[in-house]
Structure formats: structure tokens, C-alpha cells
Amino acid sequence: MMQWREGTVEQVRDRWPGAVEYAVRLAGEAADDELVRALAYTALVGEPEVGDRVLLNASALLRGLGTGGLAFIVAAPNRLPADPQAPEGHIVKARYTPQQQMFMAVDEQDSPHHAVMTGGWAAAGDLLGMPVVVADLHSALPAILAGIRVDRPHARVVYLMTDGGALPIAFSRNVATLTEQGWLAGTVTVGQAYGGEHEAVTLHSGLLAAKHVLHADIAVVIQGPGNVGTGTPWGYTGVAAGEALNAVATLGGRGVAALRVSDADARERHRGISHHSTTAYGRICLVAADLPLPTTGDAFGALVTDQAHTLARTAQGALTVRDVDPDGLDAALRAVPVKLSTMGRGLDEDHAAFLYSAAAGRYAARLLES
């Protein structure tokens, strides 16, 4: 059940494209006039101002969740946003919820890109061998981009956000900054996710749009922030990474599986290669894909290499372990224009988590040379 609260905007704390974070004073005796962080998606509710009364969804905040642990502004009743002047598109996302929205999908009939999407290589469903890096955690995105840029700083990289985590891409400050800094050439939101430069109904059409509309050299497919997991092998939204590799192969792309690795996670199932990667890539992926590994030469690297070869040997699909030179990757990670953080740990707290993602990016970049 959703837990409603009412409050008054006291301060604008931060803003980035598509979102504004506020300090909101909760009303009511039970709330004890508490001041909380609250996020407004401007496309949904406009921009409340200091002093405005707002209605909040406080469920995640009150449950003390991590990524989603803040309140969300549902409406500012006395300052409703104006209707868009020229509504376009008829693809509904967040369907049949009170905040469903209509968008112009990249391939629908009225789209300016309809001719591209219904002709030539896009109509044939062919990515022409484009490398596509797939990962399960949103936190891998900046590390993958860092690895790509070591060897191909001018490569056009397009991010496809799937709907396993946050649905609005505006929730990700990383995406906003990486786009602003020119590290991303474009974004596509697929499935129920929304708010990218382009919208796509499926990952398949999104990948084709990345290649043939946005002219990507490399695509990266990862769910949005705030993945859901139950501690069980199958009850985790990141298993969709295996399905993504199946889509890449179906469309004639080159699938690159970024391994989820940790040398700091205390849970045994995440030591070295996470069980989420072994499930997604070993059981769900049914096609050929590459598993890049940085050749670190240390004991932890030997552990992961052994795990990776076991994974490749027992996988349903044809996984191939690929060695990647790690020289320069650490420096590239330290130059990323966003804060690196995964499961609450930074670069020096869980270095391997980011290094292996960067190695996947470097490997994808080097595929452009072949």
C-alpha cells in the first residue's frame, strides 16, 4: 500500500534535467513537522515553489529503503502544470497507473524516424555487428563508459535503460551528468521506462534505434537505478541481462557481458562473480557472448578467472572468456565525472566491481577495430 503524506516545500535542494529535489516539511501531529527529502519529476508535476502545499508518496522513505529512500511529490494541488501545447505520440508508459503518460515512440507511425525504422537494415532487424555491453547494475554504467573511452574517446555510445529499476530516467543523476559531459551520445528508454531522448516499446526496437537513428558505435544496456532483489537466484530484476544478450544476438549484434564482481561484498553468493551474473549469463543467455576479464595477475583475479571459465563451460549459451589489458583502467575510473558507487561502496572500497565493468567497456571499444 502507498503511504500518503502532505507537506509544504521549504527549500530547493538540487536539480538536474527532468527532476528537482526539495526539502519538504511534513504536516500533521504524527509526522511531528519532520523535514524530508522529496523528489519531483518535472514532466509529471511541474516545478513546485517554496511555500507550495504538496502531496507525497512516502512509502519508500518510511520503510528506510536505499536507492528509493526519499519521498516523491505526486502533485502540487495549487500549482498544476499546464497541458503540453502540442501533444504527440500515442504510446502509453507506466500504463494504467494514475501517472501514466503518452510518448512518441521512435518507431510509431507519426515519428520522424518511422521511415528509418521501417526500411533498410532497421526493418531487417540487423545491428550490423554493433557491440552491445550488458550489465545488471546501473552503477556499472560510468565504469563501462570509462573503459570505452580509454581507447575510443570519441566513440558514439548510446545507453538503453530497461525497466527493472527506476522507470523515469530522470531519477539517474549519473545519466544526466554523463550526457552533459558528452560521454553519452544519446539515451533510449525501453519497456515501461520513460524519459530518454527516444522511447521504444521493446528492447529490440530500442537497440535498432540506437544503431540506425542515433548512429551508435556501441550500445550499453542496463536497468535503471534501484534494482529489486530477494536474495534468491531467480528473484532479481537484473536477470534480464541474460534476455538482453538474447535480443542482441537475435538482431545480429555482438554481445559483451559485463560481469558483476566484488572483492568487498561479505555475502558469499557475491564473492568474486555474483550469483546474479551466473544466473543471467549462464542460465538465461542462450546465445554467444563475450566475458571480458582484466588480467590483474593477483589472487582475486585468479579466483574470478577460474569462476569465469567454469561459467563459460557450463553455460546454456556459448560464452567465451576474453582477456583484457587493465593498464590505464584505474586512472580512467578516477577521472569519471560522477561519483562511483555500487551497493553503497566507492571505488577504493570495492575496486573490482568497477574494474571488471571498465574491462567490458574497453573490450567493446576494441571490437570496433576488428
Secondary structure, DSSP 8 states (H G I E B T S, - for coil): ---EEEEEEEEEEEEETTEEEEEEEE-STTTTT-EEEEEEEHHHH----TT-EEEEE-HHHHHT-STT-SEEEEE-TTS-----SS----EEESTTSTT-EEE-BTTSTTSTTHHHHTSHHHHHT--TT-EEEE-S-TTHHHHHHHHHHHH-TT--EEEEEETTS-SBGGG-HHHHHHHHTTS-SEEEEETT-B-SSEEESSHHHHHHHHHHTS--SEEEEEE-SS--B-SSSSSBGGGHHHHHHHHHHHTT-EEEE---EESS--SGGGSEE-HHHHHIIIII--S-EEEEEE---SHHHHHHHHHHHHHHHH-SS-EEEEEE--TTHHHHHHT-SS---BTTB-TTTSHHHHHHHHHHHHHHHHHTT-
